[in-house]
């Protein structure tokens, strides 16, 4: 028999259970975390030694949703889970970001974290459960880890914060915020908000931090029962102080010269020359190539941080609050529905908007059920944007994460699907990058959407904040460069409108940051965001009137539900004929709403007329155009109003007496008919002789007018 360790508590009105020792016992750490009836198996395995010559920490995090967790069978031909979905990728990042800073420097053993959703109650999102379970698994594994961490979701409605709102509550919440951290402070924030003020966002973060403290205590309690003996940290591979002293004496002049140059390309050239001098001056027998590389990074790290803290001046010559020069252009691409080029310093995004119909919506098969998404935002980061020649591949976790952040920032400002019945796809191509291309994507996407005629409630801008924090003080940096992101302690991204915040994302590389730092960062970010919005307004202040001439025009009409079958026809025959004949695209919803889309308005008008002809009831005394579809001895059957047939009796074919119907009309002839009446069986009686076949006018009215 195996010994099972179990800890549980009531948290936000729900039972949270952590259990270890029953499942996955060969992993270094394994915890089954359950909240409500949502259960996630979290495992950790770490190699005992690092690979020779390795100079980075190979941590991988995999979050996976099994469809059996919701009592479903996967769709598709193979009927099994395939490559990670967008949500699985995003939650993998969500788990990775708060735990990565808590591994000790110098620990380079390959470590793998896997979270598998085993049960989903369709009420509690598994992401928070997975984050807590993975933290617990790491804490009991014996792997060096300065945790535990915990996480919470925060909602906001009617001025009140909600701890771990249900999926139903989140749908009506003004805020969806996930915060993770340690006892000491916050490590990670990810959120979407409906233009909330900065103080509300800060209070939401601190509300989450305060309320997940009992979870940290629960994890510690579990570790006291079943944690493995902690592993010894490997000894330093070389004398870091000695290497730093040698590098400073050898290349300090080159280092100072490089960072006095404010142009990125020139600076990089000088830093490459500095590296070559260091390699030539320090033999590999004294310090390995890996040690030298690490030592040079540390030298740059110390120099840049000291320069900012001591002088307030940054790599490119700016002070801590100034935003780089911004240039905005719209309408660049003649055939695109909307386009914008947003340039901020050496970061540039070319963003293109395409408008489509309901057929273009993304179908998402999630654990919660199938749904359709009418707004998509895709971010691409080609290697030429940073002057590199690298292998092109499908979007990775970074691309998916950056695209989702911009999506969250813009979604609260989009019109409802009823008010603007288009499927919207935005693509951001990063053509240059030197710091915060995700925020350039937010700005460029806002302009591109407005250029396409999408009526955003307000323009949206974003800015990335950085942090340099040492024992002697700290500095918050507005609009960070790539090097400042790499050498700094925080990446704090804030997007929003003039009114408030719509998205906030924070990652830090140190063990935590304080409420004071976050408050300063939010205030500084607001000033920067308002400045950027002012620069964007020079290109476009609001959405253009009407969509692009190249975009389809969508007209919405409503028909009775019992007429839907007639419009579709047997096997889709009728609707297919309408589309092929008119060139329009038609979407029919279950409630009788029909959306007719066509670039040429006349095509849409023809399709609408056809549909109305099918769904309208014939009115007695009205005149319609029709086609003779059948000839009988006693009369002619005429198809009119789309799919309706009526009988023109032989006595109603012509004002003169005729021997045969075919003396006047044949099958296929276009004629004008007047509705005489409808009998008890719904049969329509028509007349040709009551109508002037040349003009289509009522002969009786024509005669009365003439007299």
Secondary structure, DSSP 8 states (H G I E B T S, - for coil): ----EEEEEEETTEEEEEEESSS-TTSSEEEEEEETTEEEEEEEEE-SS--TT--S--EEEEEEE-GGGGT----SSS-S--S--HHHHHHHHHHHHHHHTTS-TT----EEEEEEEEE--SSS-HHHHHHHHHHHHHHHS-S------EEEEEEEETTEEEET--HHHHTT-SEEEEEEE-SS-EEEEEEEEEEE-HHHHHHHHHHHHHHTHHHHHHHHHHHHHH----------SS-HHHHHHHHHHHHHHHHHHHHH---HHHHHHHHHHHHHHHHHHS-TTTS-HHHHHHHHHHHHHHHHHHHHHHHS--TTS--SS----EEEEE---TTSSEEEEEEETTEEEEEEEEEE-GGG-EEEEETTEEEEESEEEEEE--GGGGT------S--HHHHHHHHHHHHHHHTTS--TTTS--EEEEEEEEEE-SS-HHHHHHHHHHHHHHHTT---SS--EEEEEEEEEETTEEEEEES--HHHHHHSSEEEEEEE-SS-EEEEEEEESSS-B-HHHHHHHHHHHHHHHHHHHHHHTTT-SS--SS--TTS-EEEEEE--GGGHHHHH-GGGHHHHHHHHHH--EEEE-TTSEEEEEESSHHHHHHHHHHHHHHHS---TT-EEEEEEEEEETTEEEEEETTTEEEEEEGGGT-SS--S-GGGT--TT-EEEEEEEEE-TT--EEEESTTB-TTT--BHHHHHHHH-
